[in-house]
């Protein structure tokens, strides 16, 4: 059977799972039954070889034996053929339902959905290139660092940097440089690390037992391609996200150290790394005129790969660990996760739920997890337990932390009854970020009458606990089966999803109050005190505020506002207040007039040149200013720039002169005034007759 131009090969793994080829074939639009092999990797390997010989793209429903299948194809054919391997065994077939003689309708629908997802053509992510010439610095405080350098010196160029007061024994042969010093700063990535060191000294060649470091203690900067840290101290890059080229195994774990050395041995050459974030500075709400608005990406990045530069943010793709925190928290979608590119995640969502429901599946729930730890948990449940429930559809992503509000609401609008996010225990510290996004999704769905608890977070290290939790979840129907095609960046996805959810909602409320920090809302402007300076219009990064080139006015479109606060911080009159909420009324999608007034006309020539509110405010503030103390000077504020100059030339002999300027006071002046006040007070007491004077009489 072919799907999307690809030949499909499915195996039931020696009958360890029941696969209904007829139902699945019909669900996928096939004219006949889907042929199911039982031993494709061994006895029926000829089927794969014949399919591969046709030259057409292949889809093989097996990931365990992928290396064996590739060995059957010549190297030339491997490069020309497009062979995709996908998993339906641990994710579906090896489960409580899959072991039954007759699989449930949900299980067949789930397998069909997984096949449909695997057949998609998703654009790969862009990548950056990092180069390593094998320059390695090994950090340590004893012989372990020296032994590691000996083992790697045949392939790499190691340099050992020991902690001060190290107990390391001097080696018999000087195969590599050995230094001592303290690292005060560390920066960089694979191929471009930089270490700044103090108390830097060279090992003495006359060291007899322990290494002796002599010479003048100095500062130094070391560059390298790779770092092996065996110090038993806090990591140089204190983060849970891996820094490419930096290795920090537990020195007490010999097996782990040996595994790390094997990996380091091959770290010479060019390496490709995905460029995880696609950034659009034109819609970034970070800052305007050096006034800070949104800083969510900066606050959530665990690797310091994001920095603030010229009112925008800069993403370093070489340091970025791909956690996706910035993309999930970005209110405008300026930071967008690009693994996969474009709308790959949403295309997968749509294919899964559409195929599942078309095949007769009911109560779909989606389980989101990463491809490493999450895959291990799912595999453990399948091999040693009941596996995933038939209606829980697996969804593998690069990092579970990349999932944000747009994903949750889009999944709900497409018809997934629950979104369950599996978070590794090592990322427990990132749960507040998840919970913030989840709370907004919950408030929206609950307010629309869909109930509470549609999005859930699981952070457990025991696969049995996860399995038990999933199997006791009750069906939670009532969501629409959205037929829209989710496209665009974050705001577009949110708009499409919210419109779908609202139009089918049991409780079609017009407005939903949201917590502070939510990416939707309106602004309230004290129009009486607004001078229509329009600083807020210039600061707004998303065009939610606009003016009229023909008349002084200020208008606002609520649907575009992301509540970044730049307008509030920019306003010189402090008359703007943020109001986080979700507005489903049609008026929210159009500009609404906040304030409008006729332009102020020059009192001399009649030319409009400012707003009445601005002139009024200026006049009030400058009434008592020395520069406007002369007769008629204050009237010039009501003149245009041309008339102001003409008036000064005609009526002021010395137009640059100002009124009387107060003489500045010195310390002596203040002391003299204080002495005069004291003397005056004493004279007053004498005149009135003080108690002291009466007593002396």
Secondary structure, DSSP 4 states (H G I P E B T S, - for coil): -EETTEEEEEE-TTTTS---HHHHHHHTT-SSPPPEES-TTTTTHHHHHHHHHT-S-EEES-STTHHHHHHTS-HHHHHHS-EEE---IIIIISSTTTTSSS--HHHHHHHHHHHHHHT--PPPPPEEEEEE--EEEEEESSHHHHHHHHHHTTTSEEEEEEPTT--PBPPSS--S-EEEEEEEEEE--TT-EEEEEEEEEEEPTT--SB--EEEEEEEEEEEESEEEE-SSSS-SS-SSSPPTTEE---TT-HHHHHHHHHHHHT--EEEEEE--EEE-GGG--SEETTEE---HHHHH-SS--EEEETTEEEE-TTT-----HHHHH-SSSSEEE-SSSTTHHHHHHHHHHHHHHHTT--S-EEEEEETTHHHHHHHHHHHHS--S-TTEEEEEES-GGG--HHHHHHHHHHT-SEEEEE--GGGGGGHHHHHHHHHHHHHHHHHTTS-S-SEEEE--S-HHHHHHHHHTPPP------------SSHHHHHHHHHHHHHHT-SS--SEEE--TT-S-EEEEE-TTT-----HHHHH-SSS-EEEETTEEEEEE-GGG-----HHHHH-TT--EEEEEEEE-SGGGGS-EEEEE-PEEEPTTT--EEEEHHHHHHHHHHHTT-GGG-STTTGGGGGS-HHHHHHHHHHH-TTTT--SPPPPPP-HHHHHHHHHHHHHHHHHHHHHH--HHHHHH-
